[in-house]
Amino acid sequence: MKIWKSLLIVLMVLVNLAFAQPSFADRPKFSKNPDYIEVTKALKELSQTKDVQTQVEGLTPEEIQKRTEELTLQKYALETGINWGQCENQTGNTIAVYGKRPNDDDDDDALYDNNLYFLANGQSTKNNWDCDGIYLANDVKVANFTSSPNGQGQELTGPAALKILDGTQLVIKTNPDTGAIDLNVPTVKVLNSKTANWFIPDISQAIINTRVPNAPSNQS
Protein backbone atom coordinates (compact mmCIF):
# COMPACT_ATOMS: atom_id res chain seq x y z
CA MET A 1 0.00 0.00 0.00
CA LYS A 2 2.80 2.41 0.88
CA ILE A 3 4.46 1.68 -2.45
CA TRP A 4 1.28 2.51 -4.34
CA LYS A 5 0.88 5.76 -2.40
CA SER A 6 4.47 6.71 -3.20
CA LEU A 7 3.98 5.94 -6.88
CA LEU A 8 0.78 7.98 -6.93
CA ILE A 9 2.55 10.99 -5.40
CA VAL A 10 5.40 10.74 -7.92
CA LEU A 11 2.90 10.50 -10.77
CA MET A 12 1.04 13.60 -9.57
CA VAL A 13 4.29 15.57 -9.35
CA LEU A 14 5.26 14.54 -12.89
CA VAL A 15 1.85 15.52 -14.23
CA ASN A 16 2.05 18.94 -12.55
CA LEU A 17 5.51 19.52 -13.99
CA ALA A 18 4.31 18.54 -17.45
CA PHE A 19 1.55 21.14 -17.35
CA ALA A 20 3.58 23.81 -15.57
CA GLN A 21 6.63 23.68 -17.85
CA PRO A 22 5.15 25.74 -20.70
CA SER A 23 4.24 28.52 -18.30
CA PHE A 24 7.87 28.68 -17.11
CA ALA A 25 9.14 28.66 -20.68
CA ASP A 26 6.86 31.42 -21.90
CA ARG A 27 8.48 34.86 -21.92
CA PRO A 28 6.49 38.08 -21.82
CA LYS A 29 5.75 39.22 -25.37
CA PHE A 30 7.78 42.27 -26.28
CA SER A 31 4.94 43.45 -28.49
CA LYS A 32 2.96 44.28 -25.33
CA ASN A 33 5.80 46.28 -23.82
CA PRO A 34 4.74 49.98 -23.64
CA ASP A 35 8.25 51.03 -24.71
CA TYR A 36 8.05 48.76 -27.76
CA ILE A 37 4.66 50.12 -28.75
CA GLU A 38 5.96 53.67 -28.43
CA VAL A 39 9.10 53.00 -30.48
CA THR A 40 7.16 51.20 -33.22
CA LYS A 41 4.70 54.09 -33.49
CA ALA A 42 7.53 56.64 -33.64
CA LEU A 43 9.32 54.70 -36.38
CA LYS A 44 6.11 54.52 -38.41
CA GLU A 45 5.66 58.28 -38.17
CA LEU A 46 9.23 58.93 -39.28
CA SER A 47 8.91 56.42 -42.11
CA GLN A 48 5.78 58.15 -43.39
CA THR A 49 7.59 61.47 -43.26
CA LYS A 50 10.43 60.09 -45.37
CA ASP A 51 8.11 58.28 -47.79
CA VAL A 52 6.20 61.42 -48.70
CA GLN A 53 9.41 63.45 -48.63
CA THR A 54 7.81 66.01 -46.36
CA GLN A 55 10.14 68.33 -44.49
CA VAL A 56 9.29 68.40 -40.78
CA GLU A 57 9.47 71.94 -39.48
CA GLY A 58 12.70 72.51 -37.61
CA LEU A 59 14.23 69.13 -38.54
CA THR A 60 16.81 68.52 -41.21
CA PRO A 61 16.89 65.25 -43.21
CA GLU A 62 20.07 64.37 -41.30
CA GLU A 63 18.29 64.78 -37.94
CA ILE A 64 15.37 62.65 -39.12
CA GLN A 65 17.80 59.95 -40.25
CA LYS A 66 19.63 60.03 -36.91
CA ARG A 67 16.40 59.65 -34.97
CA THR A 68 15.31 56.79 -37.22
CA GLU A 69 18.60 54.96 -36.67
CA GLU A 70 18.42 55.41 -32.89
CA LEU A 71 14.82 54.17 -32.70
CA THR A 72 15.63 51.21 -34.97
CA LEU A 73 18.31 50.04 -32.54
CA GLN A 74 16.02 50.59 -29.56
CA LYS A 75 13.33 48.50 -31.26
CA TYR A 76 15.86 45.72 -31.92
CA ALA A 77 17.04 45.80 -28.29
CA LEU A 78 13.48 45.33 -27.06
CA GLU A 79 12.85 42.51 -29.55
CA THR A 80 15.94 40.63 -28.34
CA GLY A 81 14.98 40.81 -24.68
CA ILE A 82 17.11 43.67 -23.36
CA ASN A 83 15.07 45.04 -20.48
CA TRP A 84 17.43 47.57 -18.94
CA GLY A 85 18.89 50.95 -19.74
CA GLN A 86 22.12 52.60 -18.62
CA CYS A 87 22.86 56.17 -17.53
CA GLU A 88 26.34 57.70 -17.69
CA ASN A 89 27.19 60.93 -15.86
CA GLN A 90 29.65 63.31 -17.50
CA THR A 91 28.18 66.54 -16.11
CA GLY A 92 30.87 67.38 -13.57
CA ASN A 93 28.23 67.09 -10.80
CA THR A 94 26.36 64.37 -8.97
CA ILE A 95 23.06 63.58 -10.68
CA ALA A 96 19.92 61.79 -9.53
CA VAL A 97 18.74 58.72 -11.46
CA TYR A 98 15.69 56.49 -11.23
CA GLY A 99 15.80 52.72 -10.92
CA LYS A 100 14.52 49.63 -9.18
CA ARG A 101 15.98 48.34 -5.94
CA PRO A 102 19.23 46.42 -6.58
CA ASN A 103 17.88 43.17 -5.13
CA ASP A 104 14.71 43.51 -7.24
CA ASP A 105 12.55 42.59 -4.25
CA ASP A 106 8.93 43.62 -4.33
CA ASP A 107 7.90 45.89 -1.49
CA ASP A 108 4.19 46.21 -0.92
CA ASP A 109 4.82 49.23 1.32
CA ALA A 110 6.79 51.17 -1.30
CA LEU A 111 5.29 54.58 -2.04
CA TYR A 112 6.76 54.83 -5.55
CA ASP A 113 7.34 52.49 -8.48
CA ASN A 114 11.10 53.03 -8.33
CA ASN A 115 13.78 54.65 -6.20
CA LEU A 116 15.81 57.83 -6.59
CA TYR A 117 19.57 57.21 -6.50
CA PHE A 118 22.59 59.47 -6.80
CA LEU A 119 25.27 58.86 -9.43
CA ALA A 120 28.71 60.45 -9.11
CA ASN A 121 30.42 62.28 -11.94
CA GLY A 122 32.43 59.97 -14.20
CA GLN A 123 30.34 56.91 -13.36
CA SER A 124 27.73 54.89 -15.24
CA THR A 125 25.02 52.74 -13.75
CA LYS A 126 25.85 49.07 -13.41
CA ASN A 127 25.31 46.65 -16.29
CA ASN A 128 21.99 44.78 -16.11
CA TRP A 129 20.66 47.26 -13.52
CA ASP A 130 17.81 49.16 -15.13
CA CYS A 131 18.27 52.93 -15.08
CA ASP A 132 14.78 54.16 -15.92
CA GLY A 133 15.77 57.78 -16.34
CA ILE A 134 17.16 60.89 -14.65
CA TYR A 135 15.87 63.66 -12.42
CA LEU A 136 16.25 67.23 -13.63
CA ALA A 137 16.78 69.72 -10.78
CA ASN A 138 14.70 72.91 -10.65
CA ASP A 139 17.62 75.11 -11.73
CA VAL A 140 18.94 72.88 -14.53
CA LYS A 141 18.08 73.17 -18.22
CA VAL A 142 18.23 70.66 -21.07
CA ALA A 143 19.27 72.08 -24.41
CA ASN A 144 17.58 71.00 -27.66
CA PHE A 145 15.15 68.73 -25.82
CA THR A 146 12.58 66.69 -27.77
CA SER A 147 9.87 64.39 -26.48
CA SER A 148 8.59 63.30 -29.91
CA PRO A 149 10.52 61.89 -32.89
CA ASN A 150 8.85 64.52 -35.07
CA GLY A 151 9.24 67.26 -32.48
CA GLN A 152 11.39 70.33 -32.78
CA GLY A 153 14.18 70.84 -30.24
CA GLN A 154 13.39 73.17 -27.38
CA GLU A 155 14.69 74.10 -23.95
CA LEU A 156 13.39 72.25 -20.89
CA THR A 157 13.78 73.44 -17.31
CA GLY A 158 13.30 71.28 -14.22
CA PRO A 159 12.04 70.00 -11.95
CA ALA A 160 11.17 67.01 -14.11
CA ALA A 161 11.71 63.28 -14.51
CA LEU A 162 13.10 62.17 -17.87
CA LYS A 163 12.38 58.54 -18.82
CA ILE A 164 14.52 56.55 -21.26
CA LEU A 165 13.64 53.38 -23.15
CA ASP A 166 15.10 49.97 -22.35
CA GLY A 167 18.20 49.22 -24.38
CA THR A 168 19.35 52.86 -24.27
CA GLN A 169 22.69 54.13 -22.99
CA LEU A 170 21.97 57.70 -21.93
CA VAL A 171 25.04 59.95 -21.64
CA ILE A 172 24.45 63.21 -19.76
CA LYS A 173 26.93 66.07 -20.28
CA THR A 174 27.14 69.75 -19.39
CA ASN A 175 27.54 72.19 -22.26
CA PRO A 176 30.64 74.25 -21.36
CA ASP A 177 29.33 77.33 -23.18
CA THR A 178 25.74 77.47 -21.92
CA GLY A 179 25.82 75.37 -18.74
CA ALA A 180 22.77 73.44 -19.98
CA ILE A 181 22.53 69.65 -20.02
CA ASP A 182 23.09 67.81 -23.30
CA LEU A 183 21.63 64.33 -23.92
CA ASN A 184 22.99 61.94 -26.53
CA VAL A 185 19.63 60.33 -27.42
CA PRO A 186 17.21 62.07 -29.81
CA THR A 187 14.11 61.82 -27.65
CA VAL A 188 13.21 61.22 -24.01
CA LYS A 189 9.85 61.33 -22.26
CA VAL A 190 8.97 63.89 -19.59
CA LEU A 191 7.01 62.47 -16.67
CA ASN A 192 5.13 64.17 -13.88
CA SER A 193 3.26 62.96 -10.81
CA LYS A 194 0.06 62.63 -12.87
CA THR A 195 1.58 60.36 -15.54
CA ALA A 196 3.84 58.18 -13.37
CA ASN A 197 4.23 57.17 -9.75
CA TRP A 198 7.78 58.58 -9.53
CA PHE A 199 9.23 60.79 -6.81
CA ILE A 200 9.76 64.21 -8.45
CA PRO A 201 10.84 66.70 -5.77
CA ASP A 202 11.36 70.43 -6.26
CA ILE A 203 15.05 70.74 -5.32
CA SER A 204 18.18 72.40 -6.67
CA GLN A 205 21.35 70.95 -8.16
CA ALA A 206 23.31 72.26 -5.16
CA ILE A 207 21.33 69.98 -2.85
CA ILE A 208 21.90 66.97 -5.13
CA ASN A 209 25.65 67.67 -5.00
CA THR A 210 25.58 67.16 -1.22
CA ARG A 211 24.18 63.62 -1.49
CA VAL A 212 26.33 60.52 -1.06
CA PRO A 213 26.45 58.59 -4.38
CA ASN A 214 24.57 55.30 -3.90
CA ALA A 215 23.51 54.19 -7.39
CA PRO A 216 24.77 50.72 -8.40
CA SER A 217 27.55 51.79 -10.73
CA ASN A 218 30.57 51.01 -12.86
CA GLN A 219 33.61 53.25 -12.70
CA SER A 220 33.63 55.08 -16.04
Contacts in CASP RR format, 6 or more apart in sequence:
PFRMAT RR
TARGET T0000
AUTHOR 0000-0000-0000
METHOD contacts of the structure
MODEL  1
MKIWKSLLIVLMVLVNLAFAQPSFADRPKFSKNPDYIEVTKALKELSQTK
DVQTQVEGLTPEEIQKRTEELTLQKYALETGINWGQCENQTGNTIAVYGK
RPNDDDDDDALYDNNLYFLANGQSTKNNWDCDGIYLANDVKVANFTSSPN
GQGQELTGPAALKILDGTQLVIKTNPDTGAIDLNVPTVKVLNSKTANWFI
PDISQAIINTRVPNAPSNQS
27 81 0 8 1.000
30 36 0 8 1.000
30 78 0 8 1.000
30 79 0 8 1.000
30 81 0 8 1.000
31 37 0 8 1.000
33 78 0 8 1.000
33 166 0 8 1.000
35 74 0 8 1.000
35 78 0 8 1.000
35 165 0 8 1.000
35 166 0 8 1.000
36 75 0 8 1.000
36 78 0 8 1.000
36 79 0 8 1.000
38 165 0 8 1.000
39 71 0 8 1.000
39 74 0 8 1.000
39 75 0 8 1.000
39 78 0 8 1.000
39 165 0 8 1.000
40 75 0 8 1.000
42 71 0 8 1.000
42 148 0 8 1.000
42 149 0 8 1.000
42 187 0 8 1.000
43 68 0 8 1.000
43 71 0 8 1.000
43 72 0 8 1.000
43 75 0 8 1.000
43 149 0 8 1.000
45 149 0 8 1.000
45 150 0 8 1.000
46 64 0 8 1.000
46 67 0 8 1.000
46 68 0 8 1.000
46 71 0 8 1.000
46 149 0 8 1.000
46 150 0 8 1.000
47 68 0 8 1.000
49 56 0 8 1.000
49 64 0 8 1.000
49 150 0 8 1.000
50 64 0 8 1.000
50 68 0 8 1.000
55 61 0 8 1.000
56 64 0 8 1.000
56 150 0 8 1.000
56 151 0 8 1.000
56 152 0 8 1.000
57 152 0 8 1.000
58 152 0 8 1.000
58 153 0 8 1.000
59 150 0 8 1.000
59 151 0 8 1.000
59 152 0 8 1.000
63 186 0 8 1.000
66 186 0 8 1.000
67 149 0 8 1.000
67 186 0 8 1.000
67 187 0 8 1.000
68 149 0 8 1.000
70 185 0 8 1.000
70 186 0 8 1.000
71 149 0 8 1.000
71 186 0 8 1.000
74 165 0 8 1.000
74 166 0 8 1.000
74 167 0 8 1.000
74 168 0 8 1.000
77 166 0 8 1.000
77 167 0 8 1.000
77 168 0 8 1.000
78 165 0 8 1.000
78 166 0 8 1.000
78 167 0 8 1.000
82 166 0 8 1.000
82 167 0 8 1.000
83 130 0 8 1.000
83 166 0 8 1.000
84 128 0 8 1.000
84 129 0 8 1.000
84 130 0 8 1.000
84 131 0 8 1.000
84 166 0 8 1.000
84 167 0 8 1.000
85 125 0 8 1.000
85 130 0 8 1.000
85 131 0 8 1.000
85 132 0 8 1.000
85 164 0 8 1.000
85 165 0 8 1.000
85 166 0 8 1.000
85 167 0 8 1.000
85 168 0 8 1.000
85 169 0 8 1.000
85 170 0 8 1.000
86 124 0 8 1.000
86 125 0 8 1.000
86 127 0 8 1.000
86 131 0 8 1.000
86 167 0 8 1.000
86 168 0 8 1.000
86 169 0 8 1.000
86 170 0 8 1.000
87 95 0 8 1.000
87 97 0 8 1.000
87 119 0 8 1.000
87 124 0 8 1.000
87 125 0 8 1.000
87 131 0 8 1.000
87 133 0 8 1.000
87 134 0 8 1.000
87 164 0 8 1.000
87 169 0 8 1.000
87 170 0 8 1.000
87 172 0 8 1.000
88 122 0 8 1.000
88 123 0 8 1.000
88 124 0 8 1.000
88 125 0 8 1.000
88 169 0 8 1.000
88 170 0 8 1.000
88 171 0 8 1.000
88 172 0 8 1.000
88 220 0 8 1.000
89 95 0 8 1.000
89 119 0 8 1.000
89 120 0 8 1.000
89 121 0 8 1.000
89 122 0 8 1.000
89 123 0 8 1.000
89 124 0 8 1.000
89 172 0 8 1.000
89 220 0 8 1.000
90 121 0 8 1.000
90 122 0 8 1.000
90 171 0 8 1.000
90 172 0 8 1.000
90 173 0 8 1.000
90 174 0 8 1.000
90 220 0 8 1.000
91 121 0 8 1.000
91 172 0 8 1.000
91 173 0 8 1.000
91 174 0 8 1.000
91 181 0 8 1.000
92 121 0 8 1.000
92 122 0 8 1.000
92 174 0 8 1.000
93 121 0 8 1.000
93 174 0 8 1.000
93 205 0 8 1.000
93 208 0 8 1.000
93 209 0 8 1.000
94 118 0 8 1.000
94 119 0 8 1.000
94 120 0 8 1.000
94 121 0 8 1.000
94 208 0 8 1.000
94 209 0 8 1.000
94 211 0 8 1.000
94 213 0 8 1.000
95 118 0 8 1.000
95 119 0 8 1.000
95 134 0 8 1.000
95 135 0 8 1.000
95 172 0 8 1.000
95 208 0 8 1.000
96 116 0 8 1.000
96 117 0 8 1.000
96 118 0 8 1.000
96 119 0 8 1.000
96 134 0 8 1.000
96 135 0 8 1.000
96 137 0 8 1.000
96 208 0 8 1.000
96 211 0 8 1.000
97 116 0 8 1.000
97 117 0 8 1.000
97 118 0 8 1.000
97 119 0 8 1.000
97 125 0 8 1.000
97 131 0 8 1.000
97 132 0 8 1.000
97 133 0 8 1.000
97 134 0 8 1.000
97 135 0 8 1.000
97 215 0 8 1.000
98 114 0 8 1.000
98 115 0 8 1.000
98 116 0 8 1.000
98 117 0 8 1.000
98 131 0 8 1.000
98 132 0 8 1.000
98 133 0 8 1.000
98 134 0 8 1.000
98 135 0 8 1.000
98 161 0 8 1.000
98 163 0 8 1.000
98 198 0 8 1.000
99 114 0 8 1.000
99 115 0 8 1.000
99 117 0 8 1.000
99 129 0 8 1.000
99 130 0 8 1.000
99 131 0 8 1.000
99 132 0 8 1.000
99 133 0 8 1.000
100 114 0 8 1.000
100 115 0 8 1.000
100 129 0 8 1.000
100 130 0 8 1.000
100 132 0 8 1.000
101 107 0 8 1.000
101 115 0 8 1.000
102 129 0 8 1.000
102 216 0 8 1.000
111 199 0 8 1.000
112 197 0 8 1.000
112 198 0 8 1.000
112 199 0 8 1.000
113 196 0 8 1.000
113 197 0 8 1.000
113 198 0 8 1.000
114 132 0 8 1.000
114 198 0 8 1.000
115 199 0 8 1.000
116 135 0 8 1.000
116 199 0 8 1.000
117 214 0 8 1.000
117 215 0 8 1.000
117 216 0 8 1.000
118 208 0 8 1.000
118 211 0 8 1.000
118 212 0 8 1.000
118 213 0 8 1.000
118 214 0 8 1.000
118 215 0 8 1.000
119 125 0 8 1.000
119 213 0 8 1.000
119 215 0 8 1.000
119 217 0 8 1.000
120 213 0 8 1.000
120 217 0 8 1.000
122 219 0 8 1.000
122 220 0 8 1.000
123 213 0 8 1.000
123 215 0 8 1.000
123 217 0 8 1.000
123 218 0 8 1.000
123 219 0 8 1.000
123 220 0 8 1.000
124 169 0 8 1.000
124 217 0 8 1.000
124 218 0 8 1.000
124 220 0 8 1.000
125 131 0 8 1.000
125 215 0 8 1.000
125 216 0 8 1.000
125 217 0 8 1.000
125 218 0 8 1.000
126 215 0 8 1.000
126 216 0 8 1.000
126 217 0 8 1.000
126 218 0 8 1.000
127 218 0 8 1.000
129 216 0 8 1.000
130 166 0 8 1.000
131 164 0 8 1.000
131 170 0 8 1.000
131 215 0 8 1.000
132 163 0 8 1.000
132 164 0 8 1.000
133 161 0 8 1.000
133 162 0 8 1.000
133 163 0 8 1.000
133 164 0 8 1.000
133 170 0 8 1.000
133 188 0 8 1.000
134 161 0 8 1.000
134 162 0 8 1.000
134 164 0 8 1.000
134 170 0 8 1.000
134 172 0 8 1.000
135 159 0 8 1.000
135 160 0 8 1.000
135 161 0 8 1.000
135 162 0 8 1.000
135 200 0 8 1.000
135 201 0 8 1.000
135 208 0 8 1.000
136 142 0 8 1.000
136 156 0 8 1.000
136 157 0 8 1.000
136 158 0 8 1.000
136 159 0 8 1.000
136 160 0 8 1.000
136 161 0 8 1.000
136 162 0 8 1.000
136 181 0 8 1.000
137 158 0 8 1.000
137 159 0 8 1.000
137 203 0 8 1.000
137 204 0 8 1.000
137 205 0 8 1.000
137 207 0 8 1.000
137 208 0 8 1.000
138 157 0 8 1.000
138 158 0 8 1.000
138 159 0 8 1.000
138 202 0 8 1.000
138 203 0 8 1.000
138 204 0 8 1.000
139 158 0 8 1.000
139 204 0 8 1.000
139 205 0 8 1.000
140 157 0 8 1.000
140 158 0 8 1.000
140 180 0 8 1.000
140 181 0 8 1.000
140 205 0 8 1.000
141 155 0 8 1.000
141 156 0 8 1.000
141 157 0 8 1.000
141 158 0 8 1.000
141 178 0 8 1.000
141 179 0 8 1.000
141 180 0 8 1.000
141 181 0 8 1.000
142 155 0 8 1.000
142 156 0 8 1.000
142 157 0 8 1.000
142 162 0 8 1.000
142 180 0 8 1.000
142 181 0 8 1.000
142 182 0 8 1.000
142 183 0 8 1.000
143 155 0 8 1.000
143 175 0 8 1.000
143 178 0 8 1.000
143 180 0 8 1.000
143 181 0 8 1.000
143 182 0 8 1.000
144 153 0 8 1.000
144 154 0 8 1.000
144 155 0 8 1.000
144 182 0 8 1.000
145 153 0 8 1.000
145 154 0 8 1.000
145 155 0 8 1.000
145 156 0 8 1.000
145 183 0 8 1.000
145 188 0 8 1.000
146 152 0 8 1.000
146 153 0 8 1.000
146 154 0 8 1.000
146 186 0 8 1.000
146 187 0 8 1.000
146 188 0 8 1.000
147 187 0 8 1.000
147 188 0 8 1.000
147 189 0 8 1.000
147 190 0 8 1.000
148 187 0 8 1.000
149 186 0 8 1.000
149 187 0 8 1.000
151 187 0 8 1.000
155 180 0 8 1.000
156 190 0 8 1.000
159 200 0 8 1.000
159 201 0 8 1.000
159 202 0 8 1.000
159 203 0 8 1.000
160 190 0 8 1.000
160 191 0 8 1.000
160 192 0 8 1.000
160 200 0 8 1.000
161 190 0 8 1.000
161 191 0 8 1.000
161 192 0 8 1.000
161 196 0 8 1.000
161 198 0 8 1.000
161 200 0 8 1.000
162 183 0 8 1.000
162 188 0 8 1.000
162 189 0 8 1.000
162 190 0 8 1.000
162 191 0 8 1.000
163 188 0 8 1.000
163 189 0 8 1.000
163 190 0 8 1.000
163 191 0 8 1.000
163 196 0 8 1.000
164 170 0 8 1.000
164 185 0 8 1.000
164 188 0 8 1.000
168 185 0 8 1.000
169 184 0 8 1.000
170 183 0 8 1.000
170 184 0 8 1.000
170 185 0 8 1.000
170 188 0 8 1.000
171 183 0 8 1.000
171 184 0 8 1.000
172 181 0 8 1.000
172 182 0 8 1.000
172 183 0 8 1.000
173 181 0 8 1.000
173 182 0 8 1.000
173 184 0 8 1.000
174 180 0 8 1.000
174 181 0 8 1.000
174 182 0 8 1.000
175 181 0 8 1.000
175 182 0 8 1.000
191 198 0 8 1.000
191 200 0 8 1.000
192 200 0 8 1.000
193 200 0 8 1.000
END
